[in-house]
């Protein structure tokens, strides 16, 4: 199962790197695709591809997350997400940068590894989640260099949970939580 997840993660990373450039550009220049890092939940790689018009983009991420179940056990895992985001307005426009805010909707697949102890025995439980993300944030888009910095918070609702055997597990209500963090992207 770990091999399948590693292959899935590698395929997602290759798709991010090989994303075709569109005729549209970020903030009017010739750099529509950005790749960088994000810190928070998840912590890992991020990518952004501006689509046919300036206000729309695909935003992607792959990285490590903690405590997917919001319980008292030791949870570590990973997440892959893709969101369609819209930049409806610019809050500030300066010679050095523009500051739009954005909202969006997308999906995620995540896995957590639970390690817990009952009567001295350590158990490992791996669960996979499919869910919906609703991100919103601020983007500082630098005009003189092909960089941006973003601050994001995303509502996450996991609607499907698979246990180790990949059979749907429906005893619990949907897992509702937040992703959040900061990131930096360089545009090519």
N, CA, C and O of each residue as an XYZ file, in Angstrom:
752
protein
N       0.820     -1.185      0.000
C       0.000      0.000      0.000
C       0.868      1.254      0.000
O       0.522      2.248     -0.639
N       1.996      1.214      0.716
C       2.908      2.362      0.734
C       3.467      2.635     -0.661
O       3.643      3.790     -1.049
N       3.750      1.547     -1.425
C       4.274      1.706     -2.779
C       3.255      2.401     -3.669
O       3.620      3.250     -4.482
N       1.979      2.048     -3.524
C       0.934      2.687     -4.313
C       0.853      4.180     -3.995
O       0.707      5.002     -4.900
N       0.946      4.530     -2.715
C       0.890      5.937     -2.322
C       2.115      6.702     -2.806
O       1.998      7.853     -3.226
N       3.275      6.083     -2.753
C       4.485      6.746     -3.248
C       4.384      6.980     -4.753
O       4.796      8.028     -5.249
N       3.836      6.004     -5.480
C       3.650      6.162     -6.923
C       2.656      7.267     -7.226
O       2.868      8.055     -8.148
N       1.566      7.338     -6.458
C       0.571      8.387     -6.632
C       1.175      9.768     -6.378
O       0.915     10.708     -7.129
N       1.971      9.888     -5.337
C       2.630     11.164     -5.031
C       3.621     11.563     -6.121
O       3.687     12.732     -6.500
N       4.387     10.605     -6.624
C       5.346     10.907     -7.690
C       4.620     11.337     -8.957
O       5.074     12.253     -9.642
N       3.501     10.694     -9.283
C       2.726     11.072    -10.469
C       2.157     12.480    -10.321
O       2.143     13.248    -11.283
N       1.691     12.819     -9.127
C       1.165     14.175     -8.896
C       2.270     15.210     -9.040
O       2.047     16.275     -9.615
N       3.457     14.913     -8.526
C       4.572     15.856     -8.645
C       4.972     16.042    -10.109
O       5.271     17.160    -10.531
N       4.979     14.956    -10.888
C       5.300     15.073    -12.311
C       4.232     15.870    -13.051
O       4.555     16.646    -13.951
N       2.978     15.691    -12.686
C       1.908     16.451    -13.338
C       2.053     17.934    -13.045
O       1.807     18.771    -13.914
N       2.456     18.264    -11.804
C       2.688     19.669    -11.477
C       3.816     20.252    -12.316
O       3.711     21.367    -12.828
N       4.891     19.491    -12.452
C       6.055     19.999    -13.180
C       5.799     20.083    -14.681
O       6.368     20.943    -15.354
N       4.958     19.211    -15.211
C       4.740     19.169    -16.650
C       3.493     19.924    -17.094
O       3.099     19.819    -18.256
N       2.872     20.671    -16.213
C       1.643     21.392    -16.571
C       1.909     22.341    -17.738
O       2.880     23.097    -17.706
N       1.068     22.314    -18.760
C       1.311     23.163    -19.922
C       1.078     24.630    -19.613
O       0.184     24.978    -18.841
N       1.875     25.476    -20.213
C       1.708     26.912    -20.042
C       0.535     27.371    -20.878
O       0.350     26.918    -22.008
N      -0.255     28.269    -20.324
C      -1.387     28.789    -21.079
C      -1.017     30.149    -21.646
O       0.007     30.728    -21.283
N      -1.850     30.647    -22.530
C      -1.598     31.959    -23.124
C      -1.808     33.066    -22.113
O      -1.274     34.164    -22.265
N      -2.587     32.779    -21.078
C      -2.803     33.783    -20.043
C      -1.581     33.849    -19.154
O      -0.756     32.935    -19.141
N      -1.472     34.914    -18.426
C      -0.315     35.047    -17.555
C      -0.723     35.598    -16.208
O      -1.822     36.130    -16.049
N       0.148     35.472    -15.259
C      -0.105     36.015    -13.939
C       0.233     37.488    -13.997
O       1.319     37.864    -14.439
N      -0.659     38.295    -13.570
C      -0.464     39.746    -13.487
C       0.069     40.356    -14.779
O       0.788     41.354    -14.729
N      -0.260     39.788    -15.919
C       0.091     40.397    -17.186
C       1.486     40.091    -17.699
O       1.861     40.629    -18.740
N       2.282     39.255    -17.030
C       3.609     38.942    -17.559
C       3.609     37.544    -18.166
O       2.559     36.907    -18.252
N       4.766     37.068    -18.582
C       4.853     35.804    -19.303
C       5.202     34.628    -18.403
O       5.871     33.698    -18.853
N       4.776     34.641    -17.163
C       5.101     33.577    -16.219
C       3.822     32.996    -15.625
O       3.461     33.357    -14.505
N       3.124     32.108    -16.337
C       1.839     31.621    -15.845
C       1.926     30.495    -14.829
O       0.936     30.229    -14.147
N       3.088     29.806    -14.691
C       3.191     28.657    -13.786
C       4.223     28.918    -12.705
O       5.362     29.286    -12.994
N       3.814     28.723    -11.453
C       4.712     28.901    -10.319
C       4.838     27.632     -9.507
O       3.887     26.858     -9.397
N       6.004     27.421     -8.942
C       6.293     26.255     -8.116
C       7.045     26.732     -6.889
O       7.934     27.577     -6.996
N       6.699     26.201     -5.723
C       7.361     26.650     -4.508
C       7.083     25.749     -3.326
O       6.767     24.569     -3.478
N       7.210     26.337     -2.132
C       7.024     25.604     -0.885
C       5.920     26.259     -0.062
O       5.636     27.449     -0.202
N       5.308     25.452      0.799
C       4.316     25.956      1.742
C       4.597     25.359      3.114
O       5.046     24.220      3.238
N       4.320     26.156      4.136
C       4.517     25.737      5.521
C       3.193     25.844      6.247
O       2.462     26.821      6.083
N       2.889     24.849      7.042
C       1.624     24.825      7.772
C       1.007     23.453      7.636
O       1.656     22.436      7.878
N      -0.254     23.434      7.246
C      -0.946     22.176      7.033
C      -1.634     22.229      5.676
O      -2.706     22.821      5.549
N      -1.032     21.619      4.665
C       0.160     20.781      4.656
C       1.460     21.584      4.528
O       1.458     22.762      4.170
N       2.556     20.908      4.829
C       3.895     21.437      4.601
C       4.501     20.631      3.458
O       4.633     19.411      3.551
N       4.868     21.320      2.381
C       5.393     20.606      1.228
C       5.542     21.495      0.020
O       5.954     22.649      0.136
N       5.206     20.957     -1.154
C       5.331     21.675     -2.421
C       3.988     22.261     -2.839
O       2.935     21.686     -2.561
N       4.034     23.404     -3.505
C       2.836     24.044     -4.024
C       3.078     24.488     -5.456
O       4.203     24.816     -5.835
N       2.024     24.496     -6.239
C       2.097     24.971     -7.614
C       0.860     25.777     -7.947
O      -0.197     25.591     -7.343
N       0.995     26.683     -8.918
C      -0.147     27.481     -9.347
C      -0.019     27.719    -10.839
O       1.048     28.087    -11.330
N      -1.120     27.508    -11.564
C      -1.168     27.698    -12.999
C      -2.329     28.629    -13.311
O      -3.487     28.285    -13.073
N      -2.019     29.815    -13.846
C      -3.064     30.769    -14.223
C      -3.720     30.297    -15.505
O      -3.044     29.869    -16.440
N      -5.051     30.379    -15.545
C      -5.837     29.885    -16.671
C      -6.203     31.018    -17.615
O      -5.716     32.138    -17.458
N      -7.060     30.738    -18.600
C      -7.443     31.638    -19.675
C      -7.635     33.096    -19.331
O      -7.431     33.945    -20.199
N      -8.010     33.428    -18.132
C      -8.153     34.816    -17.741
C      -7.400     35.059    -16.452
O      -7.242     34.146    -15.641
N      -6.936     36.272    -16.256
C      -6.124     36.584    -15.085
C      -6.756     36.194    -13.747
O      -6.028     35.768    -12.851
N      -8.059     36.318    -13.569
C      -8.551     36.070    -12.220
C      -8.689     34.598    -11.839
O      -8.998     34.309    -10.683
N      -8.473     33.650    -12.761
C      -8.672     32.233    -12.446
C      -7.359     31.460    -12.522
O      -6.504     31.731    -13.366
N      -7.219     30.474    -11.602
C      -6.007     29.666    -11.581
C      -6.297     28.304    -10.966
O      -7.260     28.135    -10.219
N      -5.444     27.334    -11.294
C      -5.414     26.050    -10.601
C      -4.307     26.127     -9.570
O      -3.181     26.517     -9.880
N      -4.626     25.758     -8.360
C      -3.664     25.797     -7.264
C      -3.535     24.374     -6.737
O      -4.543     23.721     -6.465
N      -2.303     23.885     -6.589
C      -2.065     22.505     -6.220
C      -1.096     22.439     -5.040
O      -0.327     23.368     -4.795
N      -1.150     21.329     -4.322
C      -0.211     21.126     -3.239
C      -0.053     19.656     -2.905
O      -0.962     18.852     -3.110
N       1.115     19.323     -2.391
C       1.398     17.978     -1.903
C       2.319     18.141     -0.702
O       3.333     18.835     -0.767
N       1.946     17.485      0.403
C       2.787     17.653      1.576
C       2.316     16.865      2.781
O       1.346     16.109      2.715
N       3.016     17.055      3.870
C       2.752     16.373      5.130
C       1.731     17.148      5.949
O       1.747     18.379      5.979
N       0.849     16.418      6.611
C      -0.149     17.010      7.503
C      -0.113     16.265      8.826
O       0.392     15.146      8.912
N      -0.653     16.900      9.850
C      -0.740     16.273     11.165
C      -2.174     16.275     11.640
O      -2.948     17.170     11.302
N      -2.529     15.272     12.425
C      -3.801     15.169     13.138
C      -5.006     15.340     12.229
O      -5.789     16.272     12.408
N      -5.163     14.445     11.249
C      -6.306     14.513     10.336
C      -7.626     14.221     11.033
O      -8.664     14.746     10.628
N      -7.606     13.396     12.071
C      -8.848     13.026     12.749
C      -9.217     13.963     13.885
O     -10.291     13.812     14.468
N      -8.371     14.920     14.221
C      -8.611     15.828     15.338
C      -8.892     15.074     16.635
O      -9.767     15.461     17.409
N      -8.144     13.996     16.867
C      -8.325     13.222     18.088
C      -7.046     13.273     18.926
O      -6.131     14.036     18.617
N      -6.982     12.474     19.968
C      -5.849     12.530     20.891
C      -4.714     11.591     20.514
O      -3.731     11.503     21.250
N      -4.818     10.884     19.388
C      -3.769      9.961     18.992
C      -2.698     10.701     18.194
O      -2.894     11.839     17.766
N      -1.572     10.034     18.005
C      -0.464     10.604     17.237
C      -0.712     10.346     15.755
O      -0.526      9.229     15.273
N      -1.133     11.385     15.035
C      -1.467     11.257     13.616
C      -0.430     11.980     12.769
O      -0.105     13.139     13.030
N       0.079     11.308     11.773
C       0.929     11.911     10.760
C       0.479     11.368      9.423
O       0.036     10.224      9.327
N       0.591     12.185      8.388
C       0.164     11.708      7.086
C       0.550     12.669      5.993
O       1.420     13.519      6.179
N      -0.102     12.535      4.841
C       0.177     13.376      3.684
C      -1.140     13.780      3.043
O      -2.192     13.203      3.317
N      -1.053     14.790      2.177
C      -2.228     15.297      1.474
C      -1.827     15.767      0.084
O      -0.759     16.351     -0.095
N      -2.682     15.514     -0.896
C      -2.573     16.070     -2.244
C      -3.878     16.815     -2.490
O      -4.958     16.259     -2.290
N      -3.785     18.071     -2.922
C      -5.008     18.827     -3.211
C      -4.861     19.640     -4.492
O      -3.762     20.031     -4.885
N      -6.009     19.880     -5.130
C      -6.099     20.725     -6.317
C      -7.338     21.590     -6.144
O      -8.427     21.087     -5.867
N      -7.158     22.910     -6.312
C      -8.257     23.861     -6.154
C      -8.333     24.755     -7.387
O      -7.310     25.071     -7.995
N      -9.529     25.155     -7.750
C      -9.732     26.218     -8.724
C      -9.972     27.474     -7.900
O     -10.896     27.519     -7.088
N      -9.141     28.500     -8.104
C      -9.275     29.720     -7.314
C      -9.607     30.909     -8.209
O      -9.260     30.945     -9.390
N     -10.281     31.866     -7.615
C     -10.725     33.079     -8.290
C     -10.208     34.266     -7.493
O     -10.354     34.313     -6.271
N      -9.610     35.217     -8.178
C      -9.093     36.440     -7.564
C     -10.065     37.575     -7.911
O      -9.855     38.269     -8.906
N     -11.119     37.779     -7.119
C     -12.167     38.726     -7.501
C     -11.783     40.200     -7.389
O     -12.352     41.035     -8.092
N     -10.827     40.535     -6.515
C     -10.486     41.951     -6.331
C      -9.052     42.097     -5.837
O      -8.496     41.202     -5.200
N      -8.477     43.242     -6.149
C      -7.142     43.591     -5.673
C      -7.307     44.574     -4.516
O      -7.920     45.629     -4.677
N      -6.763     44.231     -3.361
C      -6.888     45.076     -2.182
C      -5.899     46.221     -2.178
O      -6.183     47.285     -1.626
N      -4.730     46.017     -2.792
C      -3.710     47.073     -2.872
C      -2.901     46.865     -4.143
O      -2.598     45.736     -4.529
N      -2.558     47.983     -4.788
C      -1.731     47.931     -5.994
C      -0.621     48.970     -5.823
O      -0.875     50.175     -5.798
N       0.602     48.482     -5.706
C       1.777     49.328     -5.526
C       2.752     49.050     -6.670
O       2.597     48.042     -7.359
N       3.750     49.909     -6.896
C       4.737     49.614     -7.941
C       5.488     48.300     -7.696
O       5.866     47.619     -8.649
N       5.704     47.943     -6.436
C       6.470     46.737     -6.131
C       5.619     45.463     -6.083
O       6.143     44.375     -6.325
N       4.317     45.571     -5.776
C       3.488     44.379     -5.625
C       2.013     44.717     -5.798
O       1.599     45.874     -5.724
N       1.228     43.649     -6.032
C      -0.224     43.744     -5.955
C      -0.684     42.774     -4.868
O      -0.016     41.777     -4.593
N      -1.818     43.070     -4.260
C      -2.310     42.272     -3.144
C      -3.769     41.873     -3.388
O      -4.675     42.512     -2.853
N      -4.012     40.822     -4.193
C      -5.383     40.348     -4.361
C      -5.749     39.341     -3.273
O      -4.878     38.710     -2.675
N      -7.041     39.204     -3.029
C      -7.481     38.085     -2.208
C      -8.100     37.056     -3.147
O      -8.465     37.381     -4.277
N      -8.217     35.811     -2.679
C      -8.768     34.760     -3.521
C      -9.661     33.832     -2.713
O      -9.524     33.704     -1.497
N     -10.581     33.187     -3.426
C     -11.449     32.147     -2.879
C     -11.481     31.024     -3.912
O     -11.174     31.240     -5.085
N     -11.848     29.845     -3.475
C     -11.885     28.756     -4.426
C     -12.600     27.535     -3.893
O     -13.157     27.545     -2.796
N     -12.571     26.484     -4.690
C     -13.118     25.193     -4.298
C     -12.283     24.122     -4.986
O     -11.806     24.307     -6.106
N     -12.119     23.014     -4.305
C     -11.325     21.933     -4.873
C     -11.506     20.657     -4.086
O     -12.457     20.506     -3.319
N     -10.581     19.746     -4.288
C     -10.647     18.463     -3.608
C      -9.302     18.051     -3.063
O      -8.260     18.599     -3.422
N      -9.355     17.073     -2.189
C      -8.108     16.550     -1.640
C      -8.225     15.058     -1.409
O      -9.315     14.517     -1.225
N      -7.074     14.409     -1.423
C      -6.940     13.038     -0.971
C      -5.847     13.079      0.090
O      -4.786     13.669     -0.113
N      -6.122     12.448      1.209
C      -5.170     12.494      2.323
C      -5.118     11.128      2.991
O      -6.078     10.358      2.956
N      -3.982     10.851      3.595
C      -3.826      9.626      4.362
C      -3.196      9.967      5.693
O      -2.297     10.804      5.776
N      -3.678      9.306      6.736
C      -3.019      9.482      8.029
C      -2.616      8.129      8.581
O      -3.259      7.111      8.325
N      -1.543      8.145      9.339
C      -1.040      6.961     10.021
C      -1.242      7.197     11.515
O      -0.575      8.043     12.111
N      -2.163      6.447     12.117
C      -2.423      6.563     13.552
C      -1.579      5.532     14.291
O      -1.574      4.350     13.948
N      -0.881      5.991     15.291
C      -0.158      5.094     16.184
C      -0.719      5.317     17.574
O      -0.703      6.438     18.080
N      -1.216      4.253     18.195
C      -1.744      4.392     19.540
C      -1.481      3.114     20.316
O      -1.204      2.062     19.739
N      -1.572      3.225     21.620
C      -1.228      2.123     22.522
C      -2.459      1.750     23.345
O      -3.101      2.610     23.949
N      -2.779      0.451     23.359
C      -3.853     -0.059     24.199
C      -3.287     -1.241     24.971
O      -2.834     -2.221     24.380
N      -3.317     -1.139     26.305
C      -2.799     -2.195     27.187
C      -1.381     -2.611     26.811
O      -1.059     -3.799     26.803
N      -0.535     -1.631     26.501
C       0.860     -1.908     26.206
C       1.146     -2.343     24.780
O       2.314     -2.487     24.418
N       0.136     -2.556     23.962
C       0.337     -2.967     22.577
C       0.190     -1.746     21.668
O      -0.769     -0.985     21.795
N       1.147     -1.561     20.748
C       1.116     -0.435     19.825
C       0.400     -0.876     18.552
O       0.717     -1.917     17.977
N      -0.564     -0.075     18.123
C      -1.330     -0.349     16.920
C      -1.048      0.728     15.878
O      -0.817      1.887     16.222
N      -1.068      0.342     14.603
C      -0.909      1.273     13.490
C      -2.152      1.156     12.621
O      -2.507      0.064     12.175
N      -2.810      2.281     12.384
C      -4.029      2.301     11.586
C      -3.871      3.356     10.501
O      -3.676      4.534     10.801
N      -3.954      2.935      9.234
C      -3.859      3.874      8.119
C      -5.243      4.087      7.525
O      -5.929      3.127      7.178
N      -5.651      5.343      7.409
C      -6.936      5.687      6.810
C      -6.694      6.663      5.673
O      -5.786      7.491      5.737
N      -7.514      6.563      4.627
C      -7.438      7.459      3.478
C      -8.740      8.248      3.412
O      -9.825      7.693      3.591
N      -8.620      9.548      3.152
C      -9.772     10.440      3.115
C      -9.884     11.105      1.753
O      -8.873     11.486      1.162
N     -11.107     11.247      1.251
C     -11.406     12.054      0.073
C     -12.304     13.186      0.545
O     -13.306     12.957      1.224
N     -11.939     14.403      0.182
C     -12.719     15.513      0.689
C     -12.742     16.723     -0.215
O     -12.125     16.749     -1.280
N     -13.464     17.717      0.237
C     -13.637     18.987     -0.452
C     -12.864     20.053      0.315
O     -12.881     20.075      1.546
N     -12.187     20.938     -0.416
C     -11.471     22.083      0.182
C     -12.098     23.372     -0.321
O     -12.453     23.480     -1.494
N     -12.234     24.346      0.566
C     -12.700     25.678      0.203
C     -11.660     26.666      0.732
O     -11.758     27.119      1.873
N     -10.651     27.006     -0.106
C      -9.593     27.908      0.355
C      -9.960     29.378      0.163
O     -10.708     29.735     -0.747
N      -9.420     30.214      1.034
C      -9.466     31.663      0.845
C      -8.182     32.223      1.426
O      -7.653     31.703      2.408
N      -7.682     33.296      0.807
C      -6.414     33.814      1.279
C      -6.026     35.124      0.626
O      -6.764     35.696     -0.176
N      -4.845     35.576      0.998
C      -4.231     36.782      0.446
C      -2.979     36.379     -0.316
O      -2.266     35.453      0.070
N      -2.730     37.094     -1.404
C      -1.590     36.800     -2.271
C      -0.808     38.082     -2.498
O      -1.351     39.056     -3.017
N       0.458     38.090     -2.115
C       1.329     39.227     -2.407
C       2.121     38.858     -3.652
O       3.047     38.049     -3.593
N       1.752     39.456     -4.779
C       2.336     39.157     -6.082
C       3.339     40.259     -6.420
O       2.951     41.395     -6.692
N       4.621     39.922     -6.401
C       5.662     40.917     -6.643
C       5.732     41.250     -8.133
O       5.702     40.346     -8.968
N       5.823     42.522     -8.470
C       5.815     42.965     -9.862
C       7.195     42.965    -10.512
O       7.293     42.850    -11.733
N       8.249     43.090     -9.734
C       9.604     43.213    -10.301
C      10.351     41.891    -10.389
O      11.332     41.773    -11.123
N       9.890     40.902     -9.645
C      10.492     39.562     -9.689
C       9.347     38.552     -9.802
O       8.246     38.821     -9.320
N       9.586     37.393    -10.429
C       8.503     36.419    -10.606
C       8.253     35.576     -9.350
O       8.421     34.357     -9.371
N       7.854     36.229     -8.270
C       7.588     35.569     -6.991
C       6.226     35.989     -6.462
O       5.740     37.083     -6.752
N       5.621     35.103     -5.682
C       4.486     35.507     -4.862
C       4.593     34.839     -3.502
O       5.228     33.796     -3.350
N       3.960     35.458     -2.522
C       3.838     34.928     -1.168
C       2.343     34.865     -0.885
O       1.613     35.806     -1.194
N       1.884     33.762     -0.298
C       0.457     33.667      0.004
C       0.228     33.248      1.447
O       1.056     32.574      2.061
N      -0.919     33.665      1.972
C      -1.406     33.316      3.294
C      -2.785     32.719      3.076
O      -3.657     33.376      2.508
N      -3.001     31.482      3.518
C      -4.235     30.784      3.161
C      -4.830     30.051      4.346
O      -4.122     29.545      5.216
N      -6.160     30.009      4.353
C      -6.943     29.185      5.273
C      -7.960     28.445      4.413
O      -8.583     29.052      3.542
N      -8.140     27.141      4.639
C      -9.072     26.359      3.819
C      -9.938     25.485      4.717
O      -9.430     24.741      5.556
N     -11.242     25.585      4.532
C     -12.175     24.674      5.172
C     -12.079     23.340      4.453
O     -12.101     23.298      3.223
N     -11.972     22.238      5.208
C     -11.857     20.906      4.628
C     -12.975     20.036      5.179
O     -13.159     19.946      6.393
N     -13.717     19.398      4.288
C     -14.760     18.455      4.682
C     -14.455     17.136      3.981
O     -14.611     17.022      2.765
N     -14.021     16.143      4.749
C     -13.757     14.819      4.188
C     -15.071     14.061      4.122
O     -15.695     13.809      5.153
N     -15.495     13.697      2.927
C     -16.796     13.069      2.751
C     -16.714     11.554      2.631
O     -17.720     10.869      2.813
N     -15.534     11.018      2.327
C     -15.353      9.569      2.232
C     -14.096      9.197      2.999
O     -13.054      9.838      2.864
N     -14.211      8.142      3.814
C     -13.054      7.625      4.549
C     -12.910      6.144      4.244
O     -13.873      5.384      4.344
N     -11.700      5.739      3.872
C     -11.398      4.348      3.608
C     -10.457      3.856      4.693
O      -9.481      4.525      5.030
N     -10.757      2.664      5.246
C      -9.850      2.062      6.206
C      -8.761      1.300      5.462
O      -8.685      1.345      4.234
N      -7.920      0.602      6.218
C      -6.802     -0.151      5.633
C      -7.234     -1.051      4.485
O      -6.483     -1.219      3.524
N      -8.415     -1.627      4.562
C      -8.870     -2.578      3.557
C      -9.498     -1.890      2.345
O      -9.937     -2.573      1.419
N      -9.552     -0.558      2.327
C     -10.145      0.226      1.258
C     -11.637     -0.076      1.076
O     -12.160     -0.045     -0.039
N     -12.300     -0.364      2.182
C     -13.752     -0.456      2.166
C     -14.281      0.799      2.845
O     -13.722      1.242      3.849
N     -15.355      1.377      2.307
C     -15.866      2.609      2.922
C     -16.192      2.410      4.394
O     -16.741      1.383      4.792
N     -15.850      3.391      5.179
C     -16.089      3.383      6.620
C     -17.058      4.506      6.900
O     -16.701      5.679      6.785
N     -18.284      4.164      7.269
C     -19.304      5.191      7.396
C     -19.887      5.294      8.799
O     -21.010      5.772      8.954
N     -19.157      4.861      9.830
C     -19.673      4.951     11.185
C     -19.564      6.358     11.752
O     -20.299      6.705     12.677
N     -18.671      7.169     11.221
C     -18.439      8.514     11.740
C     -19.058      9.548     10.820
O     -19.210      9.306      9.623
N     -19.420     10.713     11.377
C     -19.861     11.810     10.512
C     -18.664     12.336      9.719
O     -17.526     11.970     10.015
N     -18.899     13.183      8.722
C     -17.769     13.726      7.958
C     -16.761     14.424      8.863
O     -17.125     15.069      9.846
N     -15.495     14.282      8.513
C     -14.403     14.925      9.230
C     -14.294     16.364      8.731
O     -14.010     16.583      7.553
N     -14.513     17.341      9.598
C     -14.470     18.754      9.234
C     -13.283     19.392      9.948
O     -13.096     19.197     11.149
N     -12.488     20.148      9.210
C     -11.329     20.805      9.796
C     -10.845     21.929      8.914
O     -11.542     22.373      8.002
N      -9.627     22.387      9.204
C      -9.030     23.487      8.451
C      -7.614     23.133      8.047
O      -6.896     22.457      8.783
N      -7.218     23.595      6.872
C      -5.825     23.658      6.454
C      -5.445     25.119      6.514
O      -6.289     25.992      6.317
N      -4.199     25.388      6.781
C      -3.764     26.777      6.774
C      -2.262     26.869      6.720
O      -1.550     25.974      7.176
N      -1.784     27.968      6.153
C      -0.357     28.151      6.115
C       0.065     29.313      5.242
O      -0.751     30.113      4.785
N       1.364     29.378      5.029
C       1.977     30.406      4.190
C       2.845     29.695      3.159
O       3.278     28.561      3.362
N       3.089     30.389      2.047
C       3.914     29.779      1.024
C       4.578     30.799      0.137
O       4.257     31.987      0.168
N       5.516     30.309     -0.660
C       6.290     31.130     -1.591
C       6.407     30.346     -2.888
O       6.736     29.160     -2.875
N       6.132     31.023     -4.034
C       6.238     30.384     -5.344
C       7.084     31.231     -6.272
O       7.015     32.460     -6.249
N       7.887     30.560     -7.090
C       8.667     31.204     -8.149
C       7.996     30.853     -9.461
O       7.645     29.694     -9.681
N       7.805     31.852    -10.360
C       7.081     31.646    -11.612
C       8.041     31.491    -12.787
O       9.016     32.232    -12.920
N       7.739     30.511    -13.634
C       8.558     30.192    -14.801
C       7.908     30.707    -16.056
O       8.450     30.534    -17.147
